[in-house]
Amino acid sequence: MPPTVHIQFSDRLVSYETFMTDLTARLARVIKSDAADPEYISQRTAYSIFGRKNVDRWRRTGKVKPSKRPGKVEYCMADLRLLQRTEQDYLNQ
C-alpha cells in the first residue's frame, strides 16, 4: 500500500485525496452554474451583474476588452466571471 500524501496549508493538513475530492466538487459546481451563461452579454447587462465600477475598472486596466458592433458594446461572459472570482487587492496598487 503506497504512503498517503498530505498537503500542508497554513491552517491544516489534508490528504491529497481529500483535497482533490473537494476541488473537483467545487469545479463541478462552478461549471454547472456557468453552463447557462451566454457567450457574450451587453454592456448594460454586464453593469447590472458585475457593477459598473468593476466593469469600467477591468476595462481601464486592460483585464477585459469589449467587442464592439455598430450600436452595441458586448463583453465575453467567461472573462467577466473569471475576474469576478479573482481576488483583487486594490490597496497595493
PDB file of N, CA, C and O in Angstrom:
ATOM      1  N   MET A   1       0.847  -1.182   0.000  1.00  0.00           N
ATOM      2  CA  MET A   1       0.000   0.000   0.000  1.00  0.00           C
ATOM      3  C   MET A   1       0.892   1.245   0.000  1.00  0.00           C
ATOM      4  O   MET A   1       1.741   1.401   0.878  1.00  0.00           O
ATOM      5  N   PRO A   2       0.697   2.138  -0.994  1.00  0.00           N
ATOM      6  CA  PRO A   2       1.540   3.334  -1.067  1.00  0.00           C
ATOM      7  C   PRO A   2       1.250   4.279   0.098  1.00  0.00           C
ATOM      8  O   PRO A   2       0.141   4.301   0.632  1.00  0.00           O
ATOM      9  N   PRO A   3       2.259   5.059   0.483  1.00  0.00           N
ATOM     10  CA  PRO A   3       2.044   6.008   1.586  1.00  0.00           C
ATOM     11  C   PRO A   3       1.057   7.104   1.173  1.00  0.00           C
ATOM     12  O   PRO A   3       0.975   7.469   0.001  1.00  0.00           O
ATOM     13  N   THR A   4       0.324   7.612   2.136  1.00  0.00           N
ATOM     14  CA  THR A   4      -0.635   8.682   1.886  1.00  0.00           C
ATOM     15  C   THR A   4       0.104  10.009   1.775  1.00  0.00           C
ATOM     16  O   THR A   4       0.917  10.355   2.632  1.00  0.00           O
ATOM     17  N   VAL A   5      -0.186  10.736   0.721  1.00  0.00           N
ATOM     18  CA  VAL A   5       0.425  12.046   0.508  1.00  0.00           C
ATOM     19  C   VAL A   5      -0.474  13.092   1.143  1.00  0.00           C
ATOM     20  O   VAL A   5      -1.695  13.052   0.990  1.00  0.00           O
ATOM     21  N   HIS A   6       0.144  14.037   1.862  1.00  0.00           N
ATOM     22  CA  HIS A   6      -0.605  15.110   2.507  1.00  0.00           C
ATOM     23  C   HIS A   6      -0.162  16.457   1.958  1.00  0.00           C
ATOM     24  O   HIS A   6       0.965  16.619   1.490  1.00  0.00           O
ATOM     25  N   ILE A   7      -1.060  17.404   2.025  1.00  0.00           N
ATOM     26  CA  ILE A   7      -0.773  18.778   1.625  1.00  0.00           C
ATOM     27  C   ILE A   7      -0.932  19.652   2.859  1.00  0.00           C
ATOM     28  O   ILE A   7      -1.961  19.613   3.534  1.00  0.00           O
ATOM     29  N   GLN A   8       0.100  20.444   3.146  1.00  0.00           N
ATOM     30  CA  GLN A   8       0.082  21.316   4.318  1.00  0.00           C
ATOM     31  C   GLN A   8      -0.387  22.710   3.910  1.00  0.00           C
ATOM     32  O   GLN A   8       0.246  23.373   3.088  1.00  0.00           O
ATOM     33  N   PHE A   9      -1.493  23.142   4.488  1.00  0.00           N
ATOM     34  CA  PHE A   9      -1.972  24.508   4.329  1.00  0.00           C
ATOM     35  C   PHE A   9      -1.639  25.263   5.604  1.00  0.00           C
ATOM     36  O   PHE A   9      -1.217  24.655   6.587  1.00  0.00           O
ATOM     37  N   SER A  10      -1.819  26.556   5.605  1.00  0.00           N
ATOM     38  CA  SER A  10      -1.458  27.345   6.783  1.00  0.00           C
ATOM     39  C   SER A  10      -2.274  26.974   8.011  1.00  0.00           C
ATOM     40  O   SER A  10      -1.804  27.131   9.137  1.00  0.00           O
ATOM     41  N   ASP A  11      -3.499  26.481   7.804  1.00  0.00           N
ATOM     42  CA  ASP A  11      -4.351  26.180   8.953  1.00  0.00           C
ATOM     43  C   ASP A  11      -4.612  24.699   9.173  1.00  0.00           C
ATOM     44  O   ASP A  11      -5.182  24.335  10.201  1.00  0.00           O
ATOM     45  N   ARG A  12      -4.215  23.822   8.239  1.00  0.00           N
ATOM     46  CA  ARG A  12      -4.469  22.387   8.429  1.00  0.00           C
ATOM     47  C   ARG A  12      -3.673  21.533   7.453  1.00  0.00           C
ATOM     48  O   ARG A  12      -3.108  22.019   6.473  1.00  0.00           O
ATOM     49  N   LEU A  13      -3.653  20.262   7.757  1.00  0.00           N
ATOM     50  CA  LEU A  13      -3.013  19.252   6.928  1.00  0.00           C
ATOM     51  C   LEU A  13      -4.107  18.341   6.384  1.00  0.00           C
ATOM     52  O   LEU A  13      -4.890  17.788   7.156  1.00  0.00           O
ATOM     53  N   VAL A  14      -4.171  18.180   5.057  1.00  0.00           N
ATOM     54  CA  VAL A  14      -5.198  17.326   4.459  1.00  0.00           C
ATOM     55  C   VAL A  14      -4.544  16.335   3.507  1.00  0.00           C
ATOM     56  O   VAL A  14      -3.478  16.597   2.949  1.00  0.00           O
ATOM     57  N   SER A  15      -5.192  15.207   3.333  1.00  0.00           N
ATOM     58  CA  SER A  15      -4.662  14.223   2.391  1.00  0.00           C
ATOM     59  C   SER A  15      -4.894  14.719   0.969  1.00  0.00           C
ATOM     60  O   SER A  15      -5.804  15.505   0.703  1.00  0.00           O
ATOM     61  N   TYR A  16      -4.058  14.245   0.076  1.00  0.00           N
ATOM     62  CA  TYR A  16      -4.185  14.621  -1.328  1.00  0.00           C
ATOM     63  C   TYR A  16      -5.543  14.191  -1.869  1.00  0.00           C
ATOM     64  O   TYR A  16      -6.171  14.925  -2.633  1.00  0.00           O
ATOM     65  N   GLU A  17      -5.992  13.018  -1.480  1.00  0.00           N
ATOM     66  CA  GLU A  17      -7.285  12.507  -1.944  1.00  0.00           C
ATOM     67  C   GLU A  17      -8.436  13.414  -1.498  1.00  0.00           C
ATOM     68  O   GLU A  17      -9.337  13.703  -2.285  1.00  0.00           O
ATOM     69  N   THR A  18      -8.410  13.860  -0.248  1.00  0.00           N
ATOM     70  CA  THR A  18      -9.444  14.768   0.260  1.00  0.00           C
ATOM     71  C   THR A  18      -9.405  16.097  -0.491  1.00  0.00           C
ATOM     72  O   THR A  18     -10.445  16.643  -0.861  1.00  0.00           O
ATOM     73  N   PHE A  19      -8.203  16.606  -0.710  1.00  0.00           N
ATOM     74  CA  PHE A  19      -8.038  17.861  -1.432  1.00  0.00           C
ATOM     75  C   PHE A  19      -8.623  17.757  -2.841  1.00  0.00           C
ATOM     76  O   PHE A  19      -9.362  18.642  -3.272  1.00  0.00           O
ATOM     77  N   MET A  20      -8.295  16.682  -3.557  1.00  0.00           N
ATOM     78  CA  MET A  20      -8.785  16.511  -4.926  1.00  0.00           C
ATOM     79  C   MET A  20     -10.301  16.316  -4.964  1.00  0.00           C
ATOM     80  O   MET A  20     -10.961  16.814  -5.875  1.00  0.00           O
ATOM     81  N   THR A  21     -10.852  15.608  -4.003  1.00  0.00           N
ATOM     82  CA  THR A  21     -12.303  15.413  -3.941  1.00  0.00           C
ATOM     83  C   THR A  21     -13.016  16.746  -3.746  1.00  0.00           C
ATOM     84  O   THR A  21     -13.998  17.039  -4.427  1.00  0.00           O
ATOM     85  N   ASP A  22     -12.516  17.552  -2.811  1.00  0.00           N
ATOM     86  CA  ASP A  22     -13.111  18.872  -2.571  1.00  0.00           C
ATOM     87  C   ASP A  22     -12.962  19.786  -3.788  1.00  0.00           C
ATOM     88  O   ASP A  22     -13.890  20.511  -4.147  1.00  0.00           O
ATOM     89  N   LEU A  23     -11.796  19.743  -4.414  1.00  0.00           N
ATOM     90  CA  LEU A  23     -11.547  20.580  -5.585  1.00  0.00           C
ATOM     91  C   LEU A  23     -12.474  20.216  -6.740  1.00  0.00           C
ATOM     92  O   LEU A  23     -13.055  21.099  -7.370  1.00  0.00           O
ATOM     93  N   THR A  24     -12.615  18.929  -7.022  1.00  0.00           N
ATOM     94  CA  THR A  24     -13.490  18.521  -8.129  1.00  0.00           C
ATOM     95  C   THR A  24     -14.948  18.854  -7.842  1.00  0.00           C
ATOM     96  O   THR A  24     -15.695  19.190  -8.760  1.00  0.00           O
ATOM     97  N   ALA A  25     -15.361  18.767  -6.591  1.00  0.00           N
ATOM     98  CA  ALA A  25     -16.741  19.129  -6.240  1.00  0.00           C
ATOM     99  C   ALA A  25     -16.983  20.616  -6.489  1.00  0.00           C
ATOM    100  O   ALA A  25     -18.026  21.004  -7.014  1.00  0.00           O
ATOM    101  N   ARG A  26     -16.019  21.437  -6.111  1.00  0.00           N
ATOM    102  CA  ARG A  26     -16.163  22.880  -6.349  1.00  0.00           C
ATOM    103  C   ARG A  26     -16.163  23.210  -7.835  1.00  0.00           C
ATOM    104  O   ARG A  26     -16.964  24.021  -8.299  1.00  0.00           O
ATOM    105  N   LEU A  27     -15.263  22.577  -8.576  1.00  0.00           N
ATOM    106  CA  LEU A  27     -15.213  22.821 -10.019  1.00  0.00           C
ATOM    107  C   LEU A  27     -16.510  22.402 -10.701  1.00  0.00           C
ATOM    108  O   LEU A  27     -17.004  23.108 -11.580  1.00  0.00           O
ATOM    109  N   ALA A  28     -17.057  21.274 -10.307  1.00  0.00           N
ATOM    110  CA  ALA A  28     -18.322  20.816 -10.890  1.00  0.00           C
ATOM    111  C   ALA A  28     -19.436  21.818 -10.616  1.00  0.00           C
ATOM    112  O   ALA A  28     -20.264  22.081 -11.488  1.00  0.00           O
ATOM    113  N   ARG A  29     -19.459  22.376  -9.411  1.00  0.00           N
ATOM    114  CA  ARG A  29     -20.486  23.363  -9.060  1.00  0.00           C
ATOM    115  C   ARG A  29     -20.328  24.631  -9.903  1.00  0.00           C
ATOM    116  O   ARG A  29     -21.319  25.191 -10.372  1.00  0.00           O
ATOM    117  N   VAL A  30     -19.085  25.085 -10.097  1.00  0.00           N
ATOM    118  CA  VAL A  30     -18.837  26.290 -10.898  1.00  0.00           C
ATOM    119  C   VAL A  30     -19.216  26.051 -12.356  1.00  0.00           C
ATOM    120  O   VAL A  30     -19.853  26.899 -12.980  1.00  0.00           O
ATOM    121  N   ILE A  31     -18.828  24.911 -12.892  1.00  0.00           N
ATOM    122  CA  ILE A  31     -19.148  24.600 -14.289  1.00  0.00           C
ATOM    123  C   ILE A  31     -20.654  24.531 -14.492  1.00  0.00           C
ATOM    124  O   ILE A  31     -21.179  25.034 -15.485  1.00  0.00           O
ATOM    125  N   LYS A  32     -21.338  23.911 -13.553  1.00  0.00           N
ATOM    126  CA  LYS A  32     -22.795  23.801 -13.660  1.00  0.00           C
ATOM    127  C   LYS A  32     -23.456  25.178 -13.597  1.00  0.00           C
ATOM    128  O   LYS A  32     -24.391  25.454 -14.350  1.00  0.00           O
ATOM    129  N   SER A  33     -22.979  26.034 -12.709  1.00  0.00           N
ATOM    130  CA  SER A  33     -23.591  27.362 -12.579  1.00  0.00           C
ATOM    131  C   SER A  33     -23.316  28.236 -13.802  1.00  0.00           C
ATOM    132  O   SER A  33     -24.132  29.091 -14.147  1.00  0.00           O
ATOM    133  N   ASP A  34     -22.168  28.027 -14.462  1.00  0.00           N
ATOM    134  CA  ASP A  34     -21.814  28.831 -15.635  1.00  0.00           C
ATOM    135  C   ASP A  34     -22.378  28.275 -16.935  1.00  0.00           C
ATOM    136  O   ASP A  34     -22.317  28.948 -17.964  1.00  0.00           O
ATOM    137  N   ALA A  35     -22.921  27.074 -16.913  1.00  0.00           N
ATOM    138  CA  ALA A  35     -23.390  26.427 -18.145  1.00  0.00           C
ATOM    139  C   ALA A  35     -24.509  27.214 -18.825  1.00  0.00           C
ATOM    140  O   ALA A  35     -24.625  27.189 -20.051  1.00  0.00           O
ATOM    141  N   ALA A  36     -25.318  27.899 -18.054  1.00  0.00           N
ATOM    142  CA  ALA A  36     -26.447  28.644 -18.626  1.00  0.00           C
ATOM    143  C   ALA A  36     -26.056  30.045 -19.096  1.00  0.00           C
ATOM    144  O   ALA A  36     -26.873  30.741 -19.699  1.00  0.00           O
ATOM    145  N   ASP A  37     -24.827  30.464 -18.831  1.00  0.00           N
ATOM    146  CA  ASP A  37     -24.391  31.803 -19.227  1.00  0.00           C
ATOM    147  C   ASP A  37     -24.276  31.915 -20.746  1.00  0.00           C
ATOM    148  O   ASP A  37     -23.802  30.989 -21.404  1.00  0.00           O
ATOM    149  N   PRO A  38     -24.707  33.045 -21.302  1.00  0.00           N
ATOM    150  CA  PRO A  38     -24.483  33.272 -22.734  1.00  0.00           C
ATOM    151  C   PRO A  38     -23.001  33.560 -22.984  1.00  0.00           C
ATOM    152  O   PRO A  38     -22.271  33.906 -22.054  1.00  0.00           O
ATOM    153  N   GLU A  39     -22.561  33.421 -24.218  1.00  0.00           N
ATOM    154  CA  GLU A  39     -21.154  33.657 -24.533  1.00  0.00           C
ATOM    155  C   GLU A  39     -20.798  35.137 -24.375  1.00  0.00           C
ATOM    156  O   GLU A  39     -19.752  35.472 -23.821  1.00  0.00           O
ATOM    157  N   TYR A  40     -21.666  36.011 -24.861  1.00  0.00           N
ATOM    158  CA  TYR A  40     -21.448  37.455 -24.751  1.00  0.00           C
ATOM    159  C   TYR A  40     -22.673  38.109 -24.130  1.00  0.00           C
ATOM    160  O   TYR A  40     -23.801  37.650 -24.309  1.00  0.00           O
ATOM    161  N   ILE A  41     -22.424  39.205 -23.387  1.00  0.00           N
ATOM    162  CA  ILE A  41     -23.524  39.974 -22.804  1.00  0.00           C
ATOM    163  C   ILE A  41     -23.318  41.447 -23.121  1.00  0.00           C
ATOM    164  O   ILE A  41     -22.193  41.899 -23.337  1.00  0.00           O
ATOM    165  N   SER A  42     -24.412  42.184 -23.145  1.00  0.00           N
ATOM    166  CA  SER A  42     -24.344  43.616 -23.433  1.00  0.00           C
ATOM    167  C   SER A  42     -23.681  44.348 -22.271  1.00  0.00           C
ATOM    168  O   SER A  42     -23.591  43.834 -21.156  1.00  0.00           O
ATOM    169  N   GLN A  43     -23.224  45.550 -22.559  1.00  0.00           N
ATOM    170  CA  GLN A  43     -22.600  46.363 -21.521  1.00  0.00           C
ATOM    171  C   GLN A  43     -23.588  46.647 -20.395  1.00  0.00           C
ATOM    172  O   GLN A  43     -23.210  46.622 -19.224  1.00  0.00           O
ATOM    173  N   ARG A  44     -24.833  46.912 -20.729  1.00  0.00           N
ATOM    174  CA  ARG A  44     -25.856  47.182 -19.716  1.00  0.00           C
ATOM    175  C   ARG A  44     -26.022  45.980 -18.783  1.00  0.00           C
ATOM    176  O   ARG A  44     -26.107  46.144 -17.566  1.00  0.00           O
ATOM    177  N   THR A  45     -26.069  44.786 -19.347  1.00  0.00           N
ATOM    178  CA  THR A  45     -26.207  43.575 -18.538  1.00  0.00           C
ATOM    179  C   THR A  45     -24.958  43.355 -17.691  1.00  0.00           C
ATOM    180  O   THR A  45     -25.058  42.963 -16.529  1.00  0.00           O
ATOM    181  N   ALA A  46     -23.787  43.604 -18.266  1.00  0.00           N
ATOM    182  CA  ALA A  46     -22.537  43.467 -17.508  1.00  0.00           C
ATOM    183  C   ALA A  46     -22.531  44.417 -16.318  1.00  0.00           C
ATOM    184  O   ALA A  46     -22.129  44.037 -15.218  1.00  0.00           O
ATOM    185  N   TYR A  47     -22.974  45.647 -16.535  1.00  0.00           N
ATOM    186  CA  TYR A  47     -23.048  46.613 -15.442  1.00  0.00           C
ATOM    187  C   TYR A  47     -24.002  46.132 -14.349  1.00  0.00           C
ATOM    188  O   TYR A  47     -23.706  46.273 -13.162  1.00  0.00           O
ATOM    189  N   SER A  48     -25.125  45.576 -14.734  1.00  0.00           N
ATOM    190  CA  SER A  48     -26.103  45.168 -13.717  1.00  0.00           C
ATOM    191  C   SER A  48     -25.650  43.925 -12.953  1.00  0.00           C
ATOM    192  O   SER A  48     -25.963  43.791 -11.770  1.00  0.00           O
ATOM    193  N   ILE A  49     -24.926  43.021 -13.596  1.00  0.00           N
ATOM    194  CA  ILE A  49     -24.475  41.796 -12.916  1.00  0.00           C
ATOM    195  C   ILE A  49     -23.218  42.042 -12.084  1.00  0.00           C
ATOM    196  O   ILE A  49     -23.142  41.613 -10.933  1.00  0.00           O
ATOM    197  N   PHE A  50     -22.233  42.729 -12.662  1.00  0.00           N
ATOM    198  CA  PHE A  50     -20.923  42.848 -12.028  1.00  0.00           C
ATOM    199  C   PHE A  50     -20.650  44.212 -11.412  1.00  0.00           C
ATOM    200  O   PHE A  50     -19.665  44.379 -10.693  1.00  0.00           O
ATOM    201  N   GLY A  51     -21.502  45.184 -11.681  1.00  0.00           N
ATOM    202  CA  GLY A  51     -21.300  46.532 -11.160  1.00  0.00           C
ATOM    203  C   GLY A  51     -20.550  47.390 -12.166  1.00  0.00           C
ATOM    204  O   GLY A  51     -19.538  46.978 -12.733  1.00  0.00           O
ATOM    205  N   ARG A  52     -21.064  48.578 -12.369  1.00  0.00           N
ATOM    206  CA  ARG A  52     -20.465  49.477 -13.359  1.00  0.00           C
ATOM    207  C   ARG A  52     -19.007  49.789 -13.043  1.00  0.00           C
ATOM    208  O   ARG A  52     -18.158  49.767 -13.933  1.00  0.00           O
ATOM    209  N   LYS A  53     -18.716  50.082 -11.773  1.00  0.00           N
ATOM    210  CA  LYS A  53     -17.342  50.442 -11.415  1.00  0.00           C
ATOM    211  C   LYS A  53     -16.377  49.289 -11.661  1.00  0.00           C
ATOM    212  O   LYS A  53     -15.254  49.503 -12.119  1.00  0.00           O
ATOM    213  N   ASN A  54     -16.810  48.067 -11.360  1.00  0.00           N
ATOM    214  CA  ASN A  54     -15.944  46.909 -11.604  1.00  0.00           C
ATOM    215  C   ASN A  54     -15.659  46.744 -13.093  1.00  0.00           C
ATOM    216  O   ASN A  54     -14.504  46.599 -13.495  1.00  0.00           O
ATOM    217  N   VAL A  55     -16.705  46.765 -13.906  1.00  0.00           N
ATOM    218  CA  VAL A  55     -16.534  46.571 -15.352  1.00  0.00           C
ATOM    219  C   VAL A  55     -15.661  47.679 -15.930  1.00  0.00           C
ATOM    220  O   VAL A  55     -14.756  47.406 -16.719  1.00  0.00           O
ATOM    221  N   ASP A  56     -15.924  48.920 -15.547  1.00  0.00           N
ATOM    222  CA  ASP A  56     -15.120  50.037 -16.053  1.00  0.00           C
ATOM    223  C   ASP A  56     -13.665  49.924 -15.605  1.00  0.00           C
ATOM    224  O   ASP A  56     -12.763  50.222 -16.388  1.00  0.00           O
ATOM    225  N   ARG A  57     -13.415  49.504 -14.369  1.00  0.00           N
ATOM    226  CA  ARG A  57     -12.044  49.343 -13.875  1.00  0.00           C
ATOM    227  C   ARG A  57     -11.328  48.218 -14.630  1.00  0.00           C
ATOM    228  O   ARG A  57     -10.176  48.375 -15.034  1.00  0.00           O
ATOM    229  N   TRP A  58     -12.010  47.089 -14.819  1.00  0.00           N
ATOM    230  CA  TRP A  58     -11.407  45.970 -15.554  1.00  0.00           C
ATOM    231  C   TRP A  58     -11.079  46.379 -16.988  1.00  0.00           C
ATOM    232  O   TRP A  58     -10.058  45.973 -17.542  1.00  0.00           O
ATOM    233  N   ARG A  59     -11.947  47.178 -17.574  1.00  0.00           N
ATOM    234  CA  ARG A  59     -11.714  47.649 -18.944  1.00  0.00           C
ATOM    235  C   ARG A  59     -10.547  48.631 -18.975  1.00  0.00           C
ATOM    236  O   ARG A  59      -9.682  48.543 -19.846  1.00  0.00           O
ATOM    237  N   ARG A  60     -10.524  49.562 -18.030  1.00  0.00           N
ATOM    238  CA  ARG A  60      -9.473  50.579 -17.969  1.00  0.00           C
ATOM    239  C   ARG A  60      -8.096  49.953 -17.752  1.00  0.00           C
ATOM    240  O   ARG A  60      -7.105  50.417 -18.318  1.00  0.00           O
ATOM    241  N   THR A  61      -8.033  48.897 -16.930  1.00  0.00           N
ATOM    242  CA  THR A  61      -6.751  48.243 -16.640  1.00  0.00           C
ATOM    243  C   THR A  61      -6.387  47.177 -17.672  1.00  0.00           C
ATOM    244  O   THR A  61      -5.347  46.529 -17.551  1.00  0.00           O
ATOM    245  N   GLY A  62      -7.230  46.993 -18.680  1.00  0.00           N
ATOM    246  CA  GLY A  62      -6.929  46.053 -19.752  1.00  0.00           C
ATOM    247  C   GLY A  62      -7.208  44.599 -19.426  1.00  0.00           C
ATOM    248  O   GLY A  62      -6.775  43.708 -20.158  1.00  0.00           O
ATOM    249  N   LYS A  63      -7.922  44.343 -18.345  1.00  0.00           N
ATOM    250  CA  LYS A  63      -8.220  42.964 -17.960  1.00  0.00           C
ATOM    251  C   LYS A  63      -9.355  42.372 -18.777  1.00  0.00           C
ATOM    252  O   LYS A  63      -9.470  41.151 -18.890  1.00  0.00           O
ATOM    253  N   VAL A  64     -10.189  43.221 -19.343  1.00  0.00           N
ATOM    254  CA  VAL A  64     -11.279  42.763 -20.208  1.00  0.00           C
ATOM    255  C   VAL A  64     -11.386  43.735 -21.378  1.00  0.00           C
ATOM    256  O   VAL A  64     -11.238  44.946 -21.217  1.00  0.00           O
ATOM    257  N   LYS A  65     -11.643  43.182 -22.549  1.00  0.00           N
ATOM    258  CA  LYS A  65     -11.782  44.024 -23.740  1.00  0.00           C
ATOM    259  C   LYS A  65     -13.170  43.820 -24.325  1.00  0.00           C
ATOM    260  O   LYS A  65     -13.596  42.687 -24.546  1.00  0.00           O
ATOM    261  N   PRO A  66     -13.871  44.914 -24.573  1.00  0.00           N
ATOM    262  CA  PRO A  66     -15.214  44.783 -25.145  1.00  0.00           C
ATOM    263  C   PRO A  66     -15.157  44.454 -26.635  1.00  0.00           C
ATOM    264  O   PRO A  66     -14.202  44.796 -27.332  1.00  0.00           O
ATOM    265  N   SER A  67     -16.188  43.793 -27.093  1.00  0.00           N
ATOM    266  CA  SER A  67     -16.383  43.571 -28.531  1.00  0.00           C
ATOM    267  C   SER A  67     -17.371  44.633 -28.986  1.00  0.00           C
ATOM    268  O   SER A  67     -18.464  44.756 -28.434  1.00  0.00           O
ATOM    269  N   LYS A  68     -16.984  45.388 -29.982  1.00  0.00           N
ATOM    270  CA  LYS A  68     -17.845  46.477 -30.440  1.00  0.00           C
ATOM    271  C   LYS A  68     -18.459  46.129 -31.783  1.00  0.00           C
ATOM    272  O   LYS A  68     -17.783  45.677 -32.707  1.00  0.00           O
ATOM    273  N   ARG A  69     -19.753  46.354 -31.858  1.00  0.00           N
ATOM    274  CA  ARG A  69     -20.507  46.249 -33.105  1.00  0.00           C
ATOM    275  C   ARG A  69     -21.267  47.554 -33.243  1.00  0.00           C
ATOM    276  O   ARG A  69     -21.432  48.270 -32.255  1.00  0.00           O
ATOM    277  N   PRO A  70     -21.729  47.882 -34.424  1.00  0.00           N
ATOM    278  CA  PRO A  70     -22.467  49.141 -34.576  1.00  0.00           C
ATOM    279  C   PRO A  70     -23.621  49.244 -33.572  1.00  0.00           C
ATOM    280  O   PRO A  70     -24.560  48.448 -33.595  1.00  0.00           O
ATOM    281  N   GLY A  71     -23.524  50.231 -32.705  1.00  0.00           N
ATOM    282  CA  GLY A  71     -24.576  50.473 -31.724  1.00  0.00           C
ATOM    283  C   GLY A  71     -24.585  49.530 -30.540  1.00  0.00           C
ATOM    284  O   GLY A  71     -25.527  49.547 -29.748  1.00  0.00           O
ATOM    285  N   LYS A  72     -23.546  48.696 -30.400  1.00  0.00           N
ATOM    286  CA  LYS A  72     -23.552  47.714 -29.321  1.00  0.00           C
ATOM    287  C   LYS A  72     -22.145  47.476 -28.784  1.00  0.00           C
ATOM    288  O   LYS A  72     -21.186  47.372 -29.549  1.00  0.00           O
ATOM    289  N   VAL A  73     -22.033  47.392 -27.471  1.00  0.00           N
ATOM    290  CA  VAL A  73     -20.786  47.022 -26.810  1.00  0.00           C
ATOM    291  C   VAL A  73     -21.083  45.771 -26.006  1.00  0.00           C
ATOM    292  O   VAL A  73     -22.000  45.758 -25.185  1.00  0.00           O
ATOM    293  N   GLU A  74     -20.306  44.711 -26.239  1.00  0.00           N
ATOM    294  CA  GLU A  74     -20.532  43.445 -25.549  1.00  0.00           C
ATOM    295  C   GLU A  74     -19.245  42.967 -24.891  1.00  0.00           C
ATOM    296  O   GLU A  74     -18.142  43.335 -25.295  1.00  0.00           O
ATOM    297  N   TYR A  75     -19.415  42.136 -23.865  1.00  0.00           N
ATOM    298  CA  TYR A  75     -18.288  41.556 -23.142  1.00  0.00           C
ATOM    299  C   TYR A  75     -18.418  40.039 -23.117  1.00  0.00           C
ATOM    300  O   TYR A  75     -19.523  39.498 -23.093  1.00  0.00           O
ATOM    301  N   CYS A  76     -17.285  39.369 -23.122  1.00  0.00           N
ATOM    302  CA  CYS A  76     -17.266  37.915 -23.004  1.00  0.00           C
ATOM    303  C   CYS A  76     -17.604  37.548 -21.556  1.00  0.00           C
ATOM    304  O   CYS A  76     -16.906  37.950 -20.626  1.00  0.00           O
ATOM    305  N   MET A  77     -18.671  36.790 -21.381  1.00  0.00           N
ATOM    306  CA  MET A  77     -19.141  36.436 -20.042  1.00  0.00           C
ATOM    307  C   MET A  77     -18.100  35.619 -19.276  1.00  0.00           C
ATOM    308  O   MET A  77     -17.939  35.814 -18.071  1.00  0.00           O
ATOM    309  N   ALA A  78     -17.392  34.711 -19.947  1.00  0.00           N
ATOM    310  CA  ALA A  78     -16.381  33.888 -19.272  1.00  0.00           C
ATOM    311  C   ALA A  78     -15.265  34.759 -18.699  1.00  0.00           C
ATOM    312  O   ALA A  78     -14.781  34.497 -17.598  1.00  0.00           O
ATOM    313  N   ASP A  79     -14.850  35.801 -19.442  1.00  0.00           N
ATOM    314  CA  ASP A  79     -13.817  36.717 -18.944  1.00  0.00           C
ATOM    315  C   ASP A  79     -14.300  37.465 -17.705  1.00  0.00           C
ATOM    316  O   ASP A  79     -13.557  37.616 -16.735  1.00  0.00           O
ATOM    317  N   LEU A  80     -15.536  37.927 -17.739  1.00  0.00           N
ATOM    318  CA  LEU A  80     -16.091  38.652 -16.595  1.00  0.00           C
ATOM    319  C   LEU A  80     -16.231  37.741 -15.378  1.00  0.00           C
ATOM    320  O   LEU A  80     -15.939  38.160 -14.258  1.00  0.00           O
ATOM    321  N   ARG A  81     -16.673  36.506 -15.582  1.00  0.00           N
ATOM    322  CA  ARG A  81     -16.801  35.553 -14.467  1.00  0.00           C
ATOM    323  C   ARG A  81     -15.436  35.272 -13.840  1.00  0.00           C
ATOM    324  O   ARG A  81     -15.318  35.185 -12.618  1.00  0.00           O
ATOM    325  N   LEU A  82     -14.409  35.131 -14.676  1.00  0.00           N
ATOM    326  CA  LEU A  82     -13.065  34.887 -14.158  1.00  0.00           C
ATOM    327  C   LEU A  82     -12.602  36.057 -13.292  1.00  0.00           C
ATOM    328  O   LEU A  82     -12.061  35.853 -12.205  1.00  0.00           O
ATOM    329  N   LEU A  83     -12.811  37.263 -13.765  1.00  0.00           N
ATOM    330  CA  LEU A  83     -12.424  38.442 -12.990  1.00  0.00           C
ATOM    331  C   LEU A  83     -13.232  38.546 -11.705  1.00  0.00           C
ATOM    332  O   LEU A  83     -12.710  38.967 -10.673  1.00  0.00           O
ATOM    333  N   GLN A  84     -14.497  38.168 -11.764  1.00  0.00           N
ATOM    334  CA  GLN A  84     -15.353  38.205 -10.578  1.00  0.00           C
ATOM    335  C   GLN A  84     -14.815  37.266  -9.497  1.00  0.00           C
ATOM    336  O   GLN A  84     -14.898  37.573  -8.307  1.00  0.00           O
ATOM    337  N   ARG A  85     -14.273  36.138  -9.904  1.00  0.00           N
ATOM    338  CA  ARG A  85     -13.788  35.136  -8.946  1.00  0.00           C
ATOM    339  C   ARG A  85     -12.346  35.372  -8.510  1.00  0.00           C
ATOM    340  O   ARG A  85     -11.860  34.700  -7.600  1.00  0.00           O
ATOM    341  N   THR A  86     -11.661  36.308  -9.140  1.00  0.00           N
ATOM    342  CA  THR A  86     -10.268  36.580  -8.821  1.00  0.00           C
ATOM    343  C   THR A  86     -10.192  37.605  -7.698  1.00  0.00           C
ATOM    344  O   THR A  86     -10.786  38.680  -7.779  1.00  0.00           O
ATOM    345  N   GLU A  87      -9.450  37.255  -6.646  1.00  0.00           N
ATOM    346  CA  GLU A  87      -9.275  38.206  -5.549  1.00  0.00           C
ATOM    347  C   GLU A  87      -8.359  39.318  -6.031  1.00  0.00           C
ATOM    348  O   GLU A  87      -7.277  39.059  -6.559  1.00  0.00           O
ATOM    349  N   GLN A  88      -8.793  40.547  -5.847  1.00  0.00           N
ATOM    350  CA  GLN A  88      -8.035  41.691  -6.324  1.00  0.00           C
ATOM    351  C   GLN A  88      -7.824  42.659  -5.172  1.00  0.00           C
ATOM    352  O   GLN A  88      -8.781  43.131  -4.559  1.00  0.00           O
ATOM    353  N   ASP A  89      -6.572  42.947  -4.886  1.00  0.00           N
ATOM    354  CA  ASP A  89      -6.245  43.854  -3.795  1.00  0.00           C
ATOM    355  C   ASP A  89      -5.876  45.213  -4.379  1.00  0.00           C
ATOM    356  O   ASP A  89      -4.767  45.404  -4.878  1.00  0.00           O
ATOM    357  N   TYR A  90      -6.805  46.143  -4.312  1.00  0.00           N
ATOM    358  CA  TYR A  90      -6.603  47.446  -4.920  1.00  0.00           C
ATOM    359  C   TYR A  90      -5.800  48.395  -4.032  1.00  0.00           C
ATOM    360  O   TYR A  90      -5.364  49.449  -4.493  1.00  0.00           O
ATOM    361  N   LEU A  91      -5.603  48.036  -2.773  1.00  0.00           N
ATOM    362  CA  LEU A  91      -4.859  48.914  -1.878  1.00  0.00           C
ATOM    363  C   LEU A  91      -3.365  48.865  -2.146  1.00  0.00           C
ATOM    364  O   LEU A  91      -2.651  49.801  -1.786  1.00  0.00           O
ATOM    365  N   ASN A  92      -2.874  47.806  -2.765  1.00  0.00           N
ATOM    366  CA  ASN A  92      -1.443  47.662  -3.022  1.00  0.00           C
ATOM    367  C   ASN A  92      -1.013  48.267  -4.349  1.00  0.00           C
ATOM    368  O   ASN A  92       0.151  48.142  -4.728  1.00  0.00           O
ATOM    369  N   GLN A  93      -1.908  48.910  -5.051  1.00  0.00           N
ATOM    370  CA  GLN A  93      -1.543  49.471  -6.355  1.00  0.00           C
ATOM    371  C   GLN A  93      -1.032  50.875  -6.213  1.00  0.00           C
ATOM    372  O   GLN A  93      -0.678  51.506  -7.209  1.00  0.00           O
TER     373      GLN A  93
END
